[in-house]
Amino acid sequence: MGDDCVLTSSGLAAEMVTALTLCKAGDEILCMQDVYGGTARLFNDLLSRCGIRTRYVAFDELGRIEKFFSARTRMIFLETPANPILRCVDVAAICKKAKRRRIPVVVDNTFATPVLQKPLALGADVVLHSATKYLGGHSDLTAGAVVSGAKWSKALRQNMILSGACSDPGVAYLLLRGLKTLTVRMEKSCANALQVAEFLSGHKKVARVYYPGLPDSPDHAIARRQMTGFGAMVSFDIRGGGTAAEAFMNSLRLWYIATSLGGVESTVSYPVLSSHSSLSRGKLKRMGVSAATVRLSVGIEDSADLTADLGQALEHH
């Protein structure tokens, strides 16, 4: 468990405060390639102006991450399950290698939440959450959270204050409300997500489903080992590409089209035009994201209603 939690104004603010605490001009961040698009923009466009360089490591190279270490490496950034195709990283294995060089490991735990995954117990030094998502749970607040041990907590809080990245009492009140139901919300959403993933896996108009809870997922074994559930996010590639994806989303009746996620309601988003719109076509291709990729945030509605709506929408392309 962490010794302290610093509340920030957003998930990106939590990342900024953490990076500015662990790094200074001339330092380097090793970041896995498969991360939220906003994270990549923060690292590339803002932290680079502070003299902090970011090098990206392809997912298939994470098992050999030590070969990317340099004298300037001051932080390793992981996101697991990763947005949007839910790749899962062996946190314990990377932390073991990082500790030999005394490099702090930071994990974005937004998709898993503390209910399903505890990166600090796996060896991570700092854990981040976009509290806007599951921790709040009702799509009515924007906040971030940074959880750490005593070594970093004082500096993190001070840098949160100095950077103006603080939240406000109203948001804190709403967040405390949401945390009271976090466990039961995650249990229901995860159960629904598995049924949605299984439904999509058997549909003729779906080319591929990304969900670590499916036995044929390449990261199923890792997820089983370090998580207590597989999460409430499901992504898939629709046959027919971008045209089919647009027709599908416009035909949904129960699922809301939204860029955010993690609320009690089920939402759908289109990564290439939303969360990952800032990334180049080449980087998207390396991440496995295409115009055919659709991301679902599964809520707490009746699972039969959710799959029925997906089914009728898939028939519209």
C-alpha positions as CSV (number, residue, x, y, z in Angstrom):
1,M,0.0,0.0,0.0
2,G,1.0,3.6,-0.6
3,D,1.9,6.0,2.3
4,D,0.2,8.9,0.7
5,C,-2.1,10.0,-2.2
6,V,-1.8,13.4,-3.9
7,L,-5.0,14.6,-5.6
8,T,-4.5,16.6,-8.8
9,S,-6.8,18.4,-11.2
10,S,-6.6,15.7,-13.9
11,G,-4.9,12.5,-14.8
12,L,-2.5,14.4,-17.1
13,A,-1.7,16.7,-14.2
14,A,-0.8,13.6,-12.1
15,E,1.6,12.5,-14.8
16,M,3.1,16.0,-15.1
17,V,3.6,16.3,-11.3
18,T,5.2,12.9,-11.2
19,A,7.6,13.5,-14.1
20,L,8.7,16.8,-12.7
21,T,9.3,15.2,-9.3
22,L,11.3,12.3,-10.6
23,C,13.1,14.0,-13.5
24,K,15.0,17.2,-14.2
25,A,16.5,18.8,-17.4
26,G,18.8,16.4,-19.0
27,D,17.1,13.3,-17.7
28,E,15.3,10.6,-19.7
29,I,12.0,8.7,-19.4
30,L,11.6,5.2,-20.8
31,C,8.0,4.9,-21.8
32,M,6.2,1.9,-23.2
33,Q,4.9,2.7,-26.7
34,D,1.3,1.6,-26.0
35,V,0.1,4.5,-23.9
36,Y,-2.8,6.9,-23.9
37,G,-2.4,9.5,-26.6
38,G,-2.5,12.4,-24.1
39,T,0.4,10.9,-22.2
40,A,2.5,10.8,-25.4
41,R,1.6,14.5,-26.1
42,L,2.6,15.5,-22.6
43,F,5.9,13.8,-22.8
44,N,6.7,14.9,-26.4
45,D,5.3,18.4,-26.5
46,L,5.7,19.7,-22.9
47,L,8.3,17.7,-21.0
48,S,10.7,18.0,-23.9
49,R,10.6,21.8,-23.5
50,C,11.7,21.2,-19.9
51,G,14.7,19.3,-21.2
52,I,13.3,15.9,-20.3
53,R,13.6,13.4,-23.1
54,T,11.3,10.4,-23.7
55,R,12.3,7.2,-25.4
56,Y,9.6,4.8,-26.4
57,V,9.9,1.0,-26.0
58,A,7.9,-1.3,-28.3
59,F,5.7,-3.7,-26.4
60,D,7.6,-6.7,-27.7
61,E,10.8,-5.2,-26.3
62,L,9.6,-4.6,-22.8
63,G,10.8,-8.0,-21.7
64,R,14.3,-6.8,-22.6
65,I,13.9,-3.3,-21.3
66,E,17.3,-3.2,-19.6
67,K,19.0,-2.8,-22.9
68,F,17.4,0.6,-23.2
69,F,18.7,1.8,-19.8
70,S,21.2,4.7,-20.0
71,A,23.0,6.9,-17.5
72,R,20.2,9.4,-18.0
73,T,17.2,7.1,-17.4
74,R,15.4,8.4,-14.3
75,M,11.9,7.0,-14.8
76,I,10.1,4.1,-16.4
77,F,6.5,4.7,-17.4
78,L,4.0,1.8,-17.8
79,E,0.3,1.7,-18.5
80,T,-1.4,-1.7,-18.0
81,P,-3.9,-2.7,-19.3
82,A,-2.9,-0.2,-22.0
83,N,-5.2,2.1,-23.9
84,P,-6.8,1.2,-26.3
85,I,-6.0,-2.4,-27.1
86,L,-5.5,-3.5,-23.5
87,R,-2.0,-5.0,-23.7
88,C,-0.9,-6.1,-20.2
89,V,2.7,-5.6,-18.9
90,D,4.5,-7.9,-16.5
91,V,5.0,-5.2,-13.9
92,A,6.9,-7.3,-11.4
93,A,9.5,-8.4,-14.0
94,I,10.2,-4.8,-15.1
95,C,10.4,-3.5,-11.6
96,K,12.9,-6.2,-10.7
97,K,15.2,-5.1,-13.5
98,A,14.7,-1.4,-12.7
99,K,15.5,-1.7,-9.1
100,R,19.0,-3.1,-10.0
101,R,19.7,0.3,-11.5
102,R,17.6,2.2,-8.9
103,I,15.3,3.6,-11.6
104,P,11.7,4.4,-10.3
105,V,8.9,2.7,-12.0
106,V,5.6,4.6,-12.5
107,V,2.4,2.7,-13.5
108,D,-0.8,4.2,-14.8
109,N,-3.4,2.0,-13.2
110,T,-6.5,3.8,-14.5
111,F,-8.0,0.9,-16.4
112,A,-7.4,-1.7,-13.6
113,T,-8.2,0.5,-10.6
114,P,-6.9,-0.6,-7.1
115,V,-9.7,-3.1,-7.0
116,L,-8.2,-5.3,-9.8
117,Q,-4.4,-4.5,-9.6
118,K,-2.0,-3.2,-7.0
119,P,1.3,-2.1,-8.8
120,L,3.0,-1.0,-5.6
121,A,2.7,-4.6,-4.3
122,L,4.3,-5.7,-7.6
123,G,7.3,-3.4,-7.0
124,A,6.3,-0.1,-8.6
125,D,7.4,3.1,-6.9
126,V,4.5,5.4,-8.0
127,V,1.0,4.6,-9.2
128,L,-1.2,7.1,-11.2
129,H,-4.9,7.2,-11.8
130,S,-7.1,9.4,-14.0
131,A,-9.7,9.7,-11.2
132,T,-12.0,11.1,-13.9
133,K,-12.7,7.5,-14.9
134,Y,-13.5,4.6,-12.5
135,L,-12.6,6.2,-9.2
136,G,-15.2,8.9,-9.8
137,G,-17.4,6.6,-11.7
138,H,-20.2,8.9,-12.6
139,S,-18.8,11.0,-15.5
140,D,-19.1,14.2,-13.5
141,L,-15.7,15.1,-12.3
142,T,-12.1,15.6,-13.6
143,A,-9.2,14.6,-11.3
144,G,-6.0,12.6,-11.0
145,A,-4.3,10.7,-8.2
146,V,-0.7,10.0,-7.4
147,V,0.0,7.2,-4.9
148,S,3.5,6.6,-3.6
149,G,5.6,5.6,-0.6
150,A,7.1,8.1,1.8
151,K,10.2,8.6,-0.3
152,W,8.4,10.6,-2.9
153,S,5.2,11.8,-1.3
154,K,6.4,15.1,0.2
155,A,8.0,16.2,-3.1
156,L,5.0,15.1,-5.1
157,R,2.7,17.2,-2.9
158,Q,4.9,20.2,-3.1
159,N,5.2,20.1,-6.8
160,M,1.4,19.7,-7.1
161,I,1.1,22.9,-5.2
162,L,3.8,24.8,-7.0
163,S,2.5,23.8,-10.5
164,G,-1.1,24.7,-9.6
165,A,-2.2,21.2,-10.4
166,C,-4.4,21.0,-7.3
167,S,-8.0,19.9,-7.3
168,D,-10.9,21.6,-5.4
169,P,-13.1,20.6,-2.5
170,G,-16.2,20.0,-4.7
171,V,-14.3,17.5,-6.8
172,A,-12.9,15.8,-3.7
173,Y,-16.4,15.4,-2.3
174,L,-17.7,13.8,-5.5
175,L,-14.6,11.5,-5.6
176,L,-15.2,10.3,-2.1
177,R,-18.8,9.5,-3.1
178,G,-17.6,7.5,-6.1
179,L,-15.0,5.6,-4.1
180,K,-17.7,4.2,-1.9
181,T,-19.2,2.1,-4.7
182,L,-15.9,1.4,-6.6
183,T,-15.7,-2.3,-5.8
184,V,-19.3,-3.2,-6.6
185,R,-19.2,-1.1,-9.8
186,M,-16.1,-2.8,-11.0
187,E,-17.5,-6.3,-10.2
188,K,-20.6,-5.7,-12.3
189,S,-18.8,-3.9,-15.1
190,C,-16.1,-6.6,-15.3
191,A,-18.8,-9.3,-15.5
192,N,-20.6,-7.4,-18.2
193,A,-17.3,-6.9,-20.1
194,L,-16.5,-10.6,-20.3
195,Q,-20.0,-11.3,-21.7
196,V,-19.5,-8.5,-24.3
197,A,-16.1,-9.8,-25.3
198,E,-17.4,-13.3,-25.7
199,F,-20.3,-12.1,-27.8
200,L,-18.1,-10.0,-30.1
201,S,-15.6,-12.9,-30.4
202,G,-18.3,-15.0,-32.0
203,H,-19.7,-12.4,-34.3
204,K,-19.0,-12.7,-38.1
205,K,-18.5,-8.9,-38.5
206,V,-15.8,-8.6,-35.9
207,A,-12.3,-9.3,-37.0
208,R,-10.6,-9.3,-33.7
209,V,-11.4,-8.7,-30.0
210,Y,-8.9,-7.2,-27.5
211,Y,-9.7,-8.3,-23.9
212,P,-7.3,-9.9,-21.5
213,G,-10.0,-12.0,-20.0
214,L,-10.3,-14.1,-23.2
215,P,-8.2,-17.3,-23.0
216,D,-6.8,-16.6,-26.5
217,S,-5.6,-13.2,-25.5
218,P,-1.7,-12.9,-25.8
219,D,-1.7,-11.4,-22.3
220,H,-4.2,-13.6,-20.6
221,A,-1.6,-15.4,-18.4
222,I,0.0,-12.1,-17.3
223,A,-3.4,-10.6,-16.4
224,R,-4.4,-13.7,-14.5
225,R,-1.2,-13.5,-12.5
226,Q,-1.2,-9.8,-11.5
227,M,-4.9,-8.9,-11.6
228,T,-7.9,-10.1,-9.7
229,G,-10.2,-9.3,-12.6
230,F,-9.8,-8.5,-16.3
231,G,-11.3,-5.0,-16.4
232,A,-14.3,-3.3,-18.0
233,M,-12.7,-2.1,-21.2
234,V,-13.2,-4.1,-24.4
235,S,-11.8,-3.1,-27.9
236,F,-12.3,-4.7,-31.2
237,D,-11.6,-4.4,-34.9
238,I,-14.6,-4.3,-37.1
239,R,-14.6,-5.8,-40.5
240,G,-14.9,-3.0,-43.1
241,G,-12.6,-0.5,-41.6
242,G,-13.5,3.1,-40.9
243,T,-16.7,3.2,-42.9
244,A,-18.0,0.2,-41.0
245,A,-16.9,1.7,-37.7
246,E,-18.7,4.9,-38.3
247,A,-21.9,3.1,-39.3
248,F,-21.7,0.9,-36.3
249,M,-21.3,3.7,-33.8
250,N,-24.1,5.8,-35.4
251,S,-26.4,2.8,-35.1
252,L,-26.0,2.2,-31.4
253,R,-29.0,3.0,-29.2
254,L,-27.9,2.2,-25.7
255,W,-24.2,2.9,-25.8
256,Y,-23.2,6.5,-25.6
257,I,-20.5,7.9,-28.0
258,A,-18.0,9.6,-25.7
259,T,-14.3,10.2,-25.4
260,S,-14.1,9.4,-21.7
261,L,-14.8,6.1,-19.9
262,G,-15.2,4.4,-16.6
263,G,-18.7,5.6,-15.7
264,V,-21.7,3.6,-14.7
265,E,-23.0,4.0,-18.3
266,S,-21.6,2.1,-21.3
267,T,-19.8,4.2,-23.8
268,V,-18.1,3.8,-27.2
269,S,-15.2,5.8,-28.6
270,Y,-13.1,5.8,-31.8
271,P,-9.4,6.0,-30.8
272,V,-8.0,7.3,-34.1
273,L,-10.3,10.4,-33.8
274,S,-10.3,10.8,-30.0
275,S,-7.8,9.4,-27.5
276,H,-5.1,8.7,-30.0
277,S,-5.8,11.3,-32.7
278,S,-2.5,13.1,-32.0
279,L,-0.4,10.0,-32.9
280,S,1.1,9.5,-36.4
281,R,-0.2,6.8,-38.7
282,G,3.0,4.9,-38.3
283,K,2.9,4.9,-34.5
284,L,-0.7,3.9,-34.5
285,K,0.2,1.0,-36.8
286,R,3.0,-0.1,-34.5
287,M,0.5,-0.1,-31.6
288,G,-2.0,-2.2,-33.6
289,V,-4.6,0.6,-33.7
290,S,-6.3,1.3,-37.0
291,A,-9.5,2.9,-38.5
292,A,-11.2,-0.4,-37.7
293,T,-10.5,-0.2,-34.0
294,V,-13.4,0.6,-31.7
295,R,-13.1,1.0,-27.9
296,L,-15.9,0.1,-25.5
297,S,-16.2,1.1,-21.8
298,V,-18.7,-1.4,-20.4
299,G,-21.0,-0.1,-17.7
300,I,-23.4,-1.6,-15.2
301,E,-26.5,-2.0,-17.3
302,D,-28.1,-5.4,-18.1
303,S,-25.6,-7.4,-20.1
304,A,-28.3,-8.8,-22.4
305,D,-29.3,-5.3,-23.3
306,L,-25.7,-4.3,-24.1
307,T,-25.0,-7.3,-26.3
308,A,-28.4,-6.9,-28.1
309,D,-27.6,-3.3,-29.0
310,L,-24.1,-4.2,-30.2
311,G,-25.6,-6.9,-32.3
312,Q,-28.2,-4.7,-34.0
313,A,-25.6,-2.0,-34.7
314,L,-23.2,-4.5,-36.2
315,E,-25.9,-5.4,-38.7
316,H,-25.9,-1.8,-40.1
317,H,-22.7,-2.1,-42.0
